[in-house]
Amino acid sequence: MPPVFHSDNGRRRIVFQVWDWIDERRYVVHLYVTQETAESWIVHHFAGKYRVVTPEEIARLANQAGLQEVCVLPPSNTGFYQPIIVGEAA
């Protein structure tokens, strides 16, 4: 992910992520927050392990939970950067 730059009361803050893939379904996200202080910079690091869940898996689970006419809308149809899953209550 590209870095994002912010300004907090005249001090800069830089936020970015690094994704380390374990295999094709699991990865570790490293979140770095670098903050400017009056004297120097402070770096915060947070990490979390994630597992990929495909839109098709979510749609199947929604269907199993009782939603009807479940469909996956791709980003090319919605303009949103991730797929959107919609369904109707029974």
C-alpha positions in Angstrom: 0.0 0.0 0.0 1.4 3.4 -0.8 2.1 5.7 2.1 -0.5 8.3 3.2 0.7 11.6 4.6 -1.3 13.6 7.3 -0.7 16.8 9.2 -1.6 16.9 12.9 -1.3 20.4 14.3 1.6 21.2 12.1 3.3 17.9 12.7 3.6 15.2 10.0 2.3 11.6 10.2 3.0 8.9 7.7 1.0 5.7 7.6 1.6 2.7 5.4 1.2 -1.1 5.3 3.4 -4.0 4.2 1.7 -7.3 3.4 3.8 -10.5 3.8 2.1 -13.4 2.2 2.4 -16.8 3.9 0.6 -18.7 1.2 -2.1 -17.8 -1.3 -4.8 -17.6 1.4 -2.9 -16.2 4.5 -0.9 -13.1 5.1 0.5 -10.8 7.8 -0.3 -7.1 7.6 2.3 -4.7 9.1 0.9 -1.3 9.8 3.5 1.5 10.4 2.6 4.9 11.8 5.5 7.3 11.9 4.8 10.5 13.8 6.9 13.7 13.9 7.5 15.1 17.4 9.2 18.4 18.4 12.6 16.6 18.7 12.4 13.6 16.4 10.2 10.9 14.9 8.3 8.0 16.7 7.5 4.8 14.8 4.6 2.5 15.8 4.3 -1.0 14.4 1.3 -3.2 14.5 0.9 -6.6 12.9 -2.0 -8.9 12.4 -2.5 -12.3 10.6 -5.4 -12.6 8.1 -6.9 -15.3 6.0 -8.5 -14.5 2.6 -12.2 -15.1 2.3 -13.4 -15.0 -1.3 -16.6 -13.1 -2.3 -17.9 -16.4 -3.5 -17.4 -18.0 -0.1 -19.2 -15.0 1.6 -22.1 -15.3 -0.9 -22.4 -19.1 -0.3 -22.5 -18.4 3.5 -25.1 -15.7 3.1 -27.2 -18.1 1.1 -26.8 -20.8 3.8 -27.9 -18.2 6.4 -31.1 -17.7 4.6 -30.6 -14.8 2.2 -32.0 -15.2 -1.2 -30.8 -14.0 -4.7 -27.3 -13.5 -3.3 -24.9 -12.0 -5.9 -21.4 -10.6 -6.0 -21.1 -7.1 -7.6 -17.5 -6.6 -9.0 -15.7 -3.3 -8.6 -16.1 -2.7 -12.3 -19.9 -2.5 -11.8 -19.9 -0.4 -8.5 -16.9 1.8 -8.6 -16.0 0.6 -5.1 -12.5 -0.9 -4.8 -13.8 -4.2 -3.3 -16.6 -6.6 -4.4 -20.0 -5.9 -2.8 -22.2 -8.9 -1.9 -26.0 -8.3 -1.9 -28.9 -10.5 -1.0 -32.6 -10.3 0.0 -34.0 -11.4 3.3 -36.3 -14.4 3.1 
